[in-house]
């Protein structure tokens, strides 16, 4: 299922409290075939996800977002988050 720009924008801005858990894909159900090309793996992932900005993992709903105009990687952001959490706990 290909999403239009309007549909993607609506999903991107949904409030996490308005997401329907029953409509979300569970992360454990996503299968990535590493034999396929990167382009095809991305297409498969998006088809399985339905909503590329939210999924569930067990009892939790995970909502993702993407920063524009940054050179930071996901790893950079995760390290920053962990550093802040460590400082908060000390």
Secondary structure by P-SEA (a helix, b strand, c coil): ccccaaaaaaaaaccccccccccccccccccccccccaaaaaaaaaaaaccccccccccbbbbbbbbccccccaaaaaaaaaaaaaaaac
